[in-house]
Structures are given as structure tokens and as C-alpha cells.
């Protein structure tokens, strides 16, 4: 990019927090299309990222809420657009088979798929679910998949199902069977 930036109409970078995004955007900000993937996190408000967030030629956001968050952090460049995100729709899925394979019966469940780590608020999410089940005896199961460690408290172990890393078909079946996503 250092040697050839001027030969490109645009240089697309993502996410804002990645070192490569930060470095490449600084080489040719007038050609940079930033897909920031912002989260409401302290890093987003660091002065270090201000030139990237305000100085890119254009910004590609997924939702109106992303734009609201962006505006709460800084002033978006004039060429900021909500473009959305392509999501392939599965040709088939098997919610009943998923429930049967994982012993879920008919009880509704909420689903979290992704990295189980502090930066994603994983510990708070798990703690919140456990506290709610303990206090309110909510008739709900929590199903999770992805990477990262899951430490399930013994007293709610019958209400939490950790699938670990799953293939695409299992992911699609889980999403089709879930009552809600977290």
C-alpha cells in the first residue's frame, strides 16, 4: 500500500481496532473506505483513533444504531453511509433436530454465538443470565457456541448448554430453533 496507494480508487479497511486498519488508513486517508465495526467500548473513544474515524474518505456502517453510536463518539465524515451487511440465508435448517440432538426439549432458549471473552462482555452476559435464573426462576435455557472458555456455575448447569465451536449447519439449526439471540 505504501508503494501503490495512488493506483487504487479505494482502500477498504476493517475493523477500526485492527493494527492493519489503523496503519493502512493513515497511508491514504483520501482513498480509505472504513468499515469500523464499532462497539460501545473505551477503545473507540481513544484519541488515537480520532484521525481514522474522522479522516477517512468514507465510512460504511451496517445499521442506524451504528450511526448513532458513531455520532456519540465523534463526527462521522461527510461520506458516511448505512450500507448494511450481506448475510447468506441457508437453503435448509433443522430446528427440531437441533433441539433433539442437544436435549433441549420444548423449553425456549436464548442463543449467543461468538467469542466468549471480556471484550465482548461475555462474563457480564453469563453472570446476568445466571442471576436472572436464580432470582426469577425464568423458564429459559441459555445455549452458547463459539471460541473461549465457559465457566458454568454448578447451580445453573442444567440451564446452560455450551456447544463449543460448531459447523455452519449446526449454527444455522441453532439460530432457527432459538427464541431470541444475545
Secondary structure, 3 states (H helix, E strand, C coil): CCCCHHHCCCEEECCCCCHHHHHHHHHCHHHEEECCCCCCCHHHHCHHHHHHHHHCCEEEECCHHHHHHHHHHCCCCCCEEECCCCCCCCCCCCHHHHHHHCCCCCCCEEEEECCCCHHHCHHHHHHHHHHHHHHHCCCCEEEEECCCCCCCCHHHHHHEEECCCCCHHHHHHHHHHCCEEC
